[in-house]
Amino acid sequence: MQYDETMVYIVRDTLFTVLKISAPILLAGMIIGLLISLFQSVTSIQDQTLTFVPKIGVMVLVAAALLPWITLRLYEFTVEMLTLF
């Protein structure tokens, strides 16, 4: 099977850009989830909303704080993709 080098590059670059943008947000959610789970096991509180609400809040705050960086990465990606065509 023959693959076009340009298409392979586009798919690889797209996946790498998505990982680069989403990694800080997901990492913040994982760290908060770990800390809250540790707190729940120490205090024996088993409330589901105790993990959900802070994780969502922290992930939204991280996304808002990184919005200029995310916008710049998406702009660079868009320019690169448009120059390929």
N, C-alpha and C positions, 0 to 999 in steps of 0.2 A: 504494500500500500504506500502510495506517495503522499507526503505531507508538504504543504507549502510552508517555507521557513517563516514567512511574514505572519501567517496565521498562528503558528506555534508561539512566536514571539509576542503577539498581541494577547493571546490567552494567558501566557506565563506572566506578562507584565500586569495584566488586569488582576489576576489572582494575588500577585505580590502586593499590589496597591491596596486591595481590599484587606489583606492581612495586616499591612502596615497601619491602615487607618483604624481598624477595629481592635487591634491588640491592646492598646492602652485602656480602652473602655472596658473590654472584657477582663483584663487583668485587675482593674479596680474593683469590678464586681466579684471576682474570685477572692480577692483579699478580704473584702468586707464580709463576704459569705463565710469565709473561714473564721474570721474573728467573731462573728455573731454565733456561729455553730459552737465555737469554743465557749463563749459566754453562756449559751443555752445548756451545754453539758455540765458546766460548773454549777449553774443555778437551778437546773432541772426544769426550766421553763420550756414548754413544747408548743409554742404558739407559731403557726405558719406565717402570719403576717409580720412577725418580728424579723424574719429573714427577708421577706419579699420587699417590703416598703423601704428599708434603708439601702438595699442593693440597688433598687431602681433610682432612688434619690441620688446616690453617689455616682451612678453611671450617667445620669442626666447632667450632674454638675461637672463631671470630667469631660463629657462631650461638649458642654458649653464652654469650658475653659480651653479646650483644644480646637474650637471651631475655626480660628484663623489658620492654624496649622493644617487642619483637615481641608479647608478651602484651598489653601496653597497647593497641597498635594493633588487635589482633584483638578485644579487648574493646570498644573504641570502635566498630569496624565492626559487631559483633554488636548492640550497643545501637541503633545507627542503623538497621540493617536491621529489627530487631524493632519499632521505633517507626513505621516506614513501613507496617507491616501492622496 
